[in-house]
Amino acid sequence: MNVRDALNHLLASPLFARFEAALQHNSIFDVLAVGTREVSHAAFLCWLLNPQEGHGAGDVPLRLFLMRSAAKAKPASIAVSPIDVDLLDLDGASAECEVAVTGTVNGKDTPGRLDILVTLPGPEGSPQPLLIVEHKVYAEQSGQQTEVYKDWASRNGLHQTQLDGVRQALLTYVCPDISLQSAPPVEPFVVIEYADLSAWLDDVLAHAGVSERARFLINEYKACLIRRDLFDNPQARDRQEELEAHEQCSEAIKALKANPTELRGFDGHVNRHAKAFKRLGIVLNRVASRGDAATVVRLRELAEPVFAGDDWGIQGGTGSLTVYYKPLGRRVREALGEDELKHLGKPYLQFYFTRPENEVGVLDLYGGIVGGEPASRQPMQEWMKNLCGVLRAQVPKNLDNKAKRGNGIAKVRFGFPGINVTADDVADVVHKHQGELRKCLSVMEALKTIIEQWGATELEPSIQNNFPGVRQK
C-alpha cells in the first residue's frame, strides 16, 4: 500500500475518527487555561470534599476519601481510622484552601500553607482538623513542608464525642506517581496516587445524589488530567486497539510508518492529525524541523507558573524551550538608548532546553548579544563575558556544571532512558520522565534565584561601571 492510498483509507475510517475524538477532548479547565495550575486542582478537590458545597453528594465524597486514606495509614498510627470514619458525623465538616499554619522543625518555628484543610466543629464549636491534603501535580514539596504540617497536626488534635479518645487528622499527600518524587512526604503522611484519585472520583460519580452540574465538572476534571497524561486514557487506548486490530487500517498505519520521507508531500494532513499520528508512531520526516518533543512540552507546562511575571519570558515549548531574563535587556536599553545598541548589540540571558537525544537532555544557561556592528561590538561582548563569569562563579558546587568558560553559566545534563530520537519522545512515555523533568525545573529555579539576586543588587552598578556616561535609572 502506497502513502496516498494509506492516507485515503486511514482518514476515511470511522475507527480513526473515533480514536482521534478520544484524544482531542479539551476540558473546561483547559479552555480556561487553568489545567496546569496546582492551586486550581486543589480548589476543585476542596470543593468536592466540602459537604457544604452544592455538588449534591453531601458528605459522600469526603467520607469516601477519608476511608481510602485511612486504609493506607499504618496500624499503629494515631490518625483517624476507617472505624472512626464510619462513626463520624460529617454533616458539619467544612473545607478550605491555602490555610496558613506554623510548625516547629529542628527547634525553629516555620510557616506553611496547607493546600486543603477539612475541619469538624469541636465540643465548643471551634474547628478541629480532620484531614490535611498536600496536593502536588507537577512540583515537589519544598523544604520541610510535610514536617511543618506534621508538627502542626500533632499539636491540634481531633476531639469528637463519637471517638474513643483524641485522634490526629489524616495527613494525605496526593500526587500522580510517588515513585517520580525525589522528596517523598514524611510519615505519617499517606500517599494517594492519581490511580487512587481516579477510582475515588468514579466512586463519587456512582452516587445517585451527585448533581448533573457536579457530574459534568468531575468528568471535565478527569478529562483535563487524561489530556495531560496524568490519568490513563482508557477510551483512547480502547479506540486505538480497535483501529490497529482492523486489517486494512493496520496495513495503512504500517505503510505510513515505513515511509516517513514520502509523507513530506502531505504535511497539511500530518499536521492536522498530529496528535493521533504521533500516538500511532507515524512521524513526518521533516527537512527543516525534527518534530515536537513531549518532554519539552511538559517542561514548559512545569516552567510557566515558576517563571510567571514581568521579569521572565518564555518562547518555544514543542521542539525546544527558551526562558529569558527581561530586566537585563530592558535596563541596558534604558541606559544606553536604542540607537547605541544598534552599534553595540543587545544583551540577553536565557535558559535553553532542547529535545533529548541519545537518552540525554541538556539544560543551558548562558548570555550573549544579538545584532550590533562588527567593529563596535567588543565592549558589549566583553561585558557579557565578564557578567557570565560572575554568575557562573555563583552556581552551586554540587551541581554537575559543564559550563566552564566564555558566555556559559550553567550546562547540566539529564537522563531520559529510552528516548534516542524524536520519534521516541511522545506523550505515551513522558510520564516515565516526570522525575527527571522536575529535577530540571529545580535546577532552573535555583539558577533563577541567582540571576534575580544579581539583577537586584549588581546589574545597575555593572552598567554604570562599564558604560560611563549612561543614563541614570
C-alpha positions in Angstrom: 0.0 0.0 0.0 1.5 3.4 -1.0 1.3 6.5 1.2 -1.5 8.1 -0.7 -3.7 5.0 -0.5 -2.8 4.5 3.1 -3.8 8.1 4.0 -7.0 7.9 2.0 -8.0 4.7 3.8 -7.0 5.8 7.3 -8.5 9.3 7.2 -11.8 7.9 5.8 -12.1 5.2 8.5 -14.7 5.8 11.2 -12.4 3.9 13.6 -9.7 6.6 13.1 -12.3 9.3 13.7 -13.3 7.7 17.0 -9.7 7.3 18.1 -8.9 10.9 17.3 -12.0 12.1 19.1 -11.0 10.2 22.2 -7.6 12.0 22.2 -8.7 15.6 21.5 -11.3 16.5 24.2 -10.4 19.8 25.6 -11.9 20.1 29.1 -13.3 23.3 30.5 -10.1 23.5 32.7 -8.0 23.6 29.5 -10.3 26.2 27.9 -10.0 28.5 30.9 -6.2 27.9 30.9 -6.1 26.6 34.5 -5.3 23.0 33.7 -1.6 23.4 34.7 -2.2 25.5 37.9 -1.9 23.4 41.0 -4.0 25.9 43.0 -6.9 25.3 40.6 -6.5 21.5 41.0 -6.6 21.9 44.8 -9.5 24.3 44.7 -11.6 21.7 42.7 -10.8 18.9 45.2 -11.6 21.2 48.1 -15.0 22.0 46.6 -15.7 18.3 46.2 -14.5 17.4 49.7 -16.7 20.1 51.3 -20.2 18.8 52.3 -21.4 22.4 52.4 -21.0 22.9 48.7 -23.7 22.4 46.1 -22.4 19.2 44.4 -25.4 17.3 45.7 -23.4 14.4 47.2 -23.3 15.8 50.8 -20.6 14.2 52.8 -20.2 11.2 50.5 -17.1 12.4 48.6 -15.4 13.3 51.9 -16.3 10.0 53.6 -15.1 8.0 50.6 -11.8 10.0 50.5 -11.3 9.6 54.3 -11.9 5.8 54.0 -9.4 5.5 51.1 -6.8 7.5 53.0 -7.3 5.9 56.4 -7.0 2.4 54.9 -3.4 3.4 53.9 -2.4 4.5 57.4 -0.1 2.3 59.4 -1.8 0.2 62.1 0.0 1.9 64.9 -1.0 5.4 63.6 -3.0 7.6 66.0 -4.7 9.2 63.0 -8.4 8.7 62.2 -9.1 5.0 61.2 -11.7 3.6 58.9 -13.8 2.6 62.0 -13.6 6.2 63.2 -14.7 7.5 59.8 -17.7 5.2 59.8 -18.9 6.7 63.1 -18.1 10.4 62.4 -20.9 12.8 61.8 -19.5 14.7 58.7 -22.5 16.9 58.0 -20.9 19.8 59.8 -17.5 19.4 58.1 -16.1 22.3 56.1 -13.0 22.6 53.8 -10.7 25.5 53.0 -7.8 26.1 50.6 -4.5 27.8 51.4 -4.7 27.8 55.2 -1.7 29.4 56.9 -0.2 27.3 59.8 3.1 27.3 61.7 5.0 24.2 62.7 8.2 23.7 64.7 11.0 21.9 62.9 14.5 21.5 64.4 13.5 23.9 67.2 12.5 26.6 64.7 9.0 27.9 64.0 8.4 27.6 60.3 5.4 28.9 58.5 3.5 26.8 56.0 0.3 26.9 53.9 -2.0 23.8 53.7 -3.4 23.1 50.3 -6.6 21.8 51.8 -7.8 21.7 55.4 -11.0 19.9 56.3 -12.3 20.5 59.8 -15.1 19.4 62.1 -16.7 21.6 64.8 -15.4 20.6 68.2 -17.3 20.3 71.5 -17.2 24.1 72.0 -17.8 24.8 68.3 -14.2 25.6 67.4 -12.9 24.0 64.2 -10.7 20.9 64.6 -8.6 19.4 61.9 -9.9 16.2 60.3 -8.0 16.0 57.0 -4.9 17.7 55.6 -4.2 17.4 51.9 -0.9 18.4 50.3 -1.5 18.2 46.5 1.4 18.0 44.0 0.7 17.8 40.3 3.9 18.9 38.7 6.1 20.2 41.5 7.6 18.5 44.6 7.4 19.5 48.2 9.7 22.4 49.0 12.0 22.5 52.1 10.4 20.8 55.1 6.7 21.3 54.1 5.4 18.0 55.3 7.4 18.1 58.5 5.8 21.5 59.3 2.3 20.2 58.7 3.0 17.0 60.7 4.1 19.1 63.7 1.1 21.4 63.4 -1.3 18.5 63.2 0.4 16.8 66.3 -0.5 19.9 68.4 -4.0 20.2 67.1 -5.9 17.0 67.9 -9.4 15.9 66.9 -11.9 15.7 69.9 -15.2 14.2 68.9 -17.9 12.5 71.1 -18.1 9.6 68.7 -14.4 8.8 69.1 -12.7 6.8 71.8 -10.0 9.4 72.8 -8.2 12.0 70.8 -7.3 11.4 67.2 -4.9 13.1 64.8 -6.0 14.5 61.4 -5.3 12.3 58.4 -2.3 13.6 56.6 -2.6 12.9 52.9 -0.1 13.5 50.0 -1.8 13.5 46.6 0.4 13.2 43.5 0.4 11.4 40.1 3.1 8.9 40.9 5.1 8.8 44.2 8.0 6.9 42.5 8.7 10.0 40.4 9.0 12.2 43.5 12.6 12.8 44.7 11.4 14.1 48.1 8.5 11.9 49.4 6.5 13.1 52.4 7.4 12.3 56.0 5.4 9.8 58.0 2.6 9.6 58.9 1.5 11.1 55.6 -0.3 8.6 53.4 0.1 8.8 49.6 -2.9 9.0 47.3 -1.6 8.5 43.7 -3.7 9.5 40.8 -4.8 5.9 40.2 -6.5 6.1 43.6 -7.8 9.6 42.8 -9.4 8.3 39.6 -11.0 5.4 41.5 -12.3 7.9 44.2 -13.8 10.1 41.5 -15.5 7.1 39.9 -16.9 6.1 43.3 -18.3 9.7 43.8 -19.9 9.6 40.3 -21.6 6.3 41.2 -23.5 8.1 44.0 -27.1 8.9 42.9 -27.2 12.2 44.7 -24.5 13.9 42.6 -26.0 16.8 40.7 -25.7 16.9 36.9 -23.6 20.0 37.2 -21.2 18.2 39.6 -21.1 15.2 37.2 -20.1 17.5 34.4 -17.3 19.1 36.4 -15.9 15.8 37.7 -15.8 14.4 34.2 -14.2 17.5 32.9 -11.6 17.4 35.6 -10.8 13.8 34.7 -10.6 14.8 31.0 -8.1 17.5 31.9 -5.9 15.0 33.7 -6.2 12.4 30.9 -5.2 15.0 28.3 -2.1 15.8 30.3 -1.2 12.1 30.7 -1.8 12.3 34.5 -4.6 9.8 34.2 -4.7 6.8 31.9 -7.0 7.4 28.8 -8.8 4.1 28.6 -11.2 5.3 25.9 -8.3 6.3 23.6 -6.5 3.1 24.4 -9.6 1.0 23.5 -10.2 3.0 20.3 -6.5 2.6 19.3 -6.7 -1.2 19.8 -9.8 -1.3 17.7 -8.1 0.7 15.0 -4.9 -1.4 14.9 -6.9 -4.6 15.0 -8.7 -3.7 11.8 -6.8 -5.4 9.0 -6.8 -2.6 6.4 -6.3 0.2 9.0 -3.3 -1.8 10.4 -1.8 -2.1 6.9 -2.3 1.7 6.3 -0.6 2.6 9.6 2.3 0.3 8.8 2.7 1.8 5.4 2.7 5.4 6.8 5.3 4.5 9.5 7.5 2.8 6.9 7.6 5.8 4.5 8.2 9.0 6.6 10.1 10.7 3.7 7.1 10.2 1.3 4.9 11.9 3.9 6.6 15.2 3.1 4.1 15.8 0.3 1.2 15.5 2.8 2.4 18.0 5.5 -1.1 19.5 5.9 -2.7 16.2 6.7 0.1 15.1 9.1 -0.1 18.5 10.9 -3.9 18.4 11.1 -3.9 15.0 12.7 -0.5 15.3 14.5 -1.6 14.1 17.9 -3.3 10.9 16.6 -0.4 10.2 14.2 2.2 10.6 16.9 0.3 8.2 19.2 0.3 5.7 16.3 4.0 6.2 15.7 3.6 8.0 12.4 6.3 10.7 12.2 6.9 13.1 9.4 10.5 13.1 8.2 10.8 16.9 8.0 13.5 18.8 6.2 13.6 21.9 8.4 12.3 20.5 11.7 12.9 17.4 13.6 9.4 17.4 15.1 7.9 18.1 18.5 9.0 16.6 21.8 6.6 15.7 24.6 9.3 16.2 27.2 9.8 19.8 26.1 6.0 20.4 26.0 5.8 19.1 29.6 8.8 21.1 30.8 7.1 24.3 29.5 4.0 23.4 31.5 6.1 23.0 34.6 8.1 26.1 34.0 5.2 28.5 33.2 4.0 29.0 36.8 7.6 29.3 38.1 8.6 31.9 35.6 5.3 33.9 35.5 5.6 37.7 35.9 7.2 40.6 34.2 10.8 39.6 34.7 10.8 36.4 32.5 9.6 35.5 29.1 9.1 32.0 27.6 9.4 31.1 23.9 9.0 27.7 22.2 7.9 24.7 24.1 7.5 22.0 21.4 10.9 21.2 19.9 12.9 23.5 22.3 12.3 25.8 25.2 13.8 29.3 25.8 13.3 31.2 29.1 14.9 34.7 29.1 15.6 37.3 31.7 13.9 40.6 30.7 15.4 43.2 33.1 18.9 42.8 31.5 17.9 43.9 28.1 15.3 46.4 29.4 17.7 48.3 31.7 20.6 48.3 29.2 18.2 49.7 26.6 17.0 52.4 29.0 20.6 53.3 29.9 22.2 53.3 26.5 19.4 54.0 24.2 18.2 52.1 21.2 20.5 53.9 18.7 23.6 52.9 20.7 22.5 49.3 20.9 22.4 49.2 17.1 26.1 49.6 17.2 27.0 47.6 20.4 24.5 44.8 20.1 21.6 43.8 22.5 22.5 41.6 25.5 20.5 38.6 26.7 20.5 36.0 29.5 18.5 32.8 28.8 17.8 29.2 29.7 17.7 26.8 26.7 16.4 23.2 26.7 16.2 21.2 23.6 14.6 17.8 22.9 16.5 14.8 24.4 18.7 12.8 22.1 20.6 9.6 22.8 18.8 9.4 26.2 20.2 12.8 27.3 18.6 16.2 27.5 20.7 19.3 28.2 19.7 22.5 30.0 21.9 25.5 29.2 22.0 28.9 30.9 24.1 31.4 29.0 24.4 35.0 27.9 25.3 36.8 24.7 24.4 39.6 22.4 22.4 39.9 19.2 22.9 42.4 16.4 25.4 45.3 16.6 28.1 46.3 14.1 31.2 44.0 13.9 33.6 46.9 14.5 31.6 48.2 17.6 30.5 45.1 19.4 33.6 44.4 21.5 32.7 46.4 24.6 29.3 44.7 24.9 30.8 41.3 24.2 33.5 41.8 26.9 30.9 43.0 29.4 28.7 40.0 28.8 31.6 37.6 29.0 32.6 39.0 32.4 28.9 39.1 33.6 28.5 35.4 32.7 31.7 34.6 34.6 30.4 36.4 37.7 27.2 34.4 37.6 29.0 31.1 36.8 31.0 31.5 40.0 27.8 31.6 42.0 26.4 28.3 40.6 26.3 25.7 43.5 29.4 23.5 43.7 27.3 20.3 44.0 25.8 21.0 40.5 27.5 19.0 37.8 28.1 22.1 35.8 29.7 21.5 32.3 29.9 25.3 31.6 33.5 26.2 32.3 34.3 29.4 30.3 33.1 32.0 27.9 29.4 33.0 28.0 28.3 29.8 29.5 26.8 30.0 33.1 25.5 26.5 33.6 25.2 23.4 31.5 23.5 20.4 33.1 22.7 17.0 31.6 19.6 14.9 32.4 18.9 11.3 31.6 15.9 10.2 29.6 16.2 6.4 29.1 14.5 5.1 26.0 14.5 8.5 24.2 17.1 8.3 21.5 15.3 10.1 18.6 12.3 12.4 18.4 10.0 9.6 17.4 10.6 8.1 20.9 9.6 11.4 22.6 5.8 11.0 22.7 3.1 11.7 25.3 2.7 8.0 26.0 6.2 7.8 27.6 6.6 11.2 29.1 5.1 10.2 32.4 8.2 8.0 32.9 10.4 11.0 32.9 8.4 13.3 35.2 11.0 12.9 37.9 13.9 14.0 35.7 11.8 16.9 34.3 11.2 18.0 37.9 14.9 17.8 38.6 15.5 20.0 35.6 12.9 22.5 36.9 14.5 22.5 40.3 17.9 23.4 38.7 16.2 26.2 36.8 14.6 27.5 40.0 17.9 27.6 41.8 19.6 29.4 38.9 16.7 31.8 38.6 17.2 32.9 42.2 20.9 33.6 41.5 20.0 35.7 38.4 17.3 37.6 40.2 19.5 38.4 43.2 22.3 39.6 40.8 19.8 41.6 38.9 18.5 43.3 42.1 22.0 44.2 43.5 24.6 44.1 40.8 23.1 44.8 37.4 22.8 48.6 37.9 26.4 49.1 39.3 27.8 46.9 36.5 26.1 49.0 33.8 27.3 52.2 35.4 30.9 50.9 35.8 31.2 49.5 32.3 29.4 52.2 30.2 30.5 55.6 31.6 28.0 58.4 30.9 24.9 56.1 30.8 21.5 57.4 31.7 20.8 57.2 35.4 17.9 54.9 36.4 
